[in-house]
Amino acid sequence: MRQYIHPEVLVSTKWVSDNINDPNVRIVESDEDVLLYETGHVPNAVKIDWQLDLQDPIRRDYVGQERFEQLLSQKGISNDTKVIFYGDKSNWWACYAFWTFKLFGHENCLVMNGGRQKWLEENRKITKDIPLFQKTKYCVGKINEKTIRAFREDVILHVEKNKSLIDVRSPDEYTGKLLHMENYPQEGALRGGHIPGAKNVPWARAANADGTFKSADELKEIYETEVELKPDDEVIAYCRIGERSSHTWFVLTFLLGYKNVRNYDGSWTEWGNLVRAPVERP
């Protein structure tokens, strides 16, 4: 993993296994399938449900600062805790949780390379026991919305200035053939297509079959040779609700070292429903 610009944000399954009982480490499982944790998880891992724990139950947004502080305090996470994220589907939702923690300024965030899949394939120990940790008093120090999150007004300006947009959805969603991700019809939009000027790089292309991230050279081939991104570009990534694009945001920001990447979590469920929003189709 030394080939990446910031290899320090990744740890191996072996590292996690060796540090399971470290009191300064908190292992967090965050899955697309929110029931997986209960079937068995990494020992001492706590569950963070992306819907119940990270999303506001009424309005389309993340939980507020106070609720986030309560959540981390309840999970035994302090401001200086090293938090290791992992999950299903090539760490798709682990990266989403990672990005949310970064929104609220948590400094020490890492990802277990390969996620839940690699841990299980290596026949490492799992448990159904729910760990209990002493409650902390977590305090958010800063909010990073302006640097890593994009809103629709930001995207509109981005389009007007012809800056780099990466649509990480499937090709059928990008072309407008599908109005939603396959098998997720409840999360569709009124119009199909993509934001003008966006280039299509499905998020999962950044992952290997075992759930680990592809090498730096392979990632550069995808993002720099194929779609001609440059490390100093201002990039906005999007999907349908910001979860798949958080994976791409992680890859560009930490593995390839891009300095200015934002995740548009409104994504296509917002843009595809906006009145008079410009839409492009092949």
NORSULLIN-V262396 format. One record per backbone hydrogen bond with DSSP energy under -1.0 kcal/mol. CO is the residue of the C=O (numbers start at 1). NH is the residue of the N-H. E is the energy in kcal/mol with one decimal. If there is no record, write none. Layout:
BEGIN
{{CO/NH/E} {CO/NH/E}}
END
This chain:
BEGIN
{{1/4/-1.4} {6/9/-1.6} {7/10/-1.7} {9/111/-2.9} {11/113/-2.6} {12/16/-2.0} {13/17/-2.5} {14/18/-2.4} {15/19/-1.2} {19/22/-1.5} {22/25/-1.9} {24/82/-2.8} {26/84/-2.5} {27/46/-2.9} {28/86/-2.0} {29/48/-2.3} {32/34/-1.0} {33/36/-1.8} {36/39/-1.6} {37/40/-1.4} {41/127/-2.3} {42/45/-2.2} {46/29/-2.9} {49/53/-2.7} {49/54/-1.0} {54/63/-1.7} {59/61/-1.5} {61/56/-2.6} {64/68/-2.3} {65/69/-2.5} {66/70/-2.1} {67/71/-2.5} {68/72/-2.4} {69/73/-2.1} {70/74/-2.4} {71/75/-1.6} {72/77/-2.9} {73/76/-1.1} {73/136/-1.7} {78/81/-1.5} {82/26/-2.7} {83/110/-2.7} {84/28/-3.4} {85/112/-2.8} {86/30/-2.3} {87/116/-2.6} {89/92/-1.5} {91/95/-2.3} {92/96/-1.0} {93/97/-2.2} {94/98/-2.6} {95/99/-2.7} {96/100/-2.0} {97/101/-2.6} {98/102/-2.1} {99/103/-1.9} {100/104/-1.4} {101/106/-2.4} {102/105/-1.6} {103/144/-3.4} {107/109/-1.5} {108/83/-2.8} {110/85/-2.9} {111/11/-2.3} {112/115/-2.0} {114/118/-1.7} {115/119/-1.9} {116/120/-2.3} {117/121/-2.5} {118/122/-1.6} {119/124/-2.0} {120/123/-1.8} {127/41/-2.4} {144/148/-1.9} {145/149/-1.9} {148/263/-2.6} {151/155/-2.0} {152/156/-2.6} {153/157/-1.9} {154/158/-2.2} {155/159/-2.7} {156/160/-2.1} {157/161/-1.7} {158/163/-2.4} {159/162/-1.6} {164/236/-1.9} {165/199/-2.5} {166/238/-2.2} {167/201/-2.0} {168/203/-2.1} {170/174/-2.4} {171/175/-2.4} {172/177/-1.1} {172/178/-2.1} {179/189/-1.3} {181/184/-2.5} {184/187/-1.8} {185/188/-1.1} {194/280/-3.0} {195/198/-2.4} {199/167/-2.8} {202/205/-1.8} {203/206/-1.8} {204/207/-1.8} {206/214/-2.7} {208/211/-1.8} {212/208/-3.4} {215/219/-2.5} {216/220/-2.5} {217/221/-1.9} {218/222/-1.7} {219/223/-2.8} {220/224/-2.3} {220/225/-1.8} {221/226/-1.9} {223/229/-2.5} {230/233/-2.5} {231/259/-1.3} {235/262/-2.6} {236/166/-2.5} {237/264/-2.9} {238/168/-2.5} {239/268/-1.9} {240/269/-2.1} {244/248/-1.2} {245/249/-2.7} {246/250/-2.1} {247/251/-2.2} {248/252/-2.8} {249/253/-2.5} {250/254/-2.6} {250/255/-1.1} {251/256/-1.9} {252/258/-3.1} {254/6/-1.6} {255/5/-2.0} {260/235/-2.7} {262/237/-2.5} {263/150/-2.2} {263/265/-1.1} {266/270/-1.2} {267/270/-1.0} {267/271/-2.8} {268/272/-2.3} {270/273/-1.4} {274/277/-1.4} {280/194/-2.3}}
END
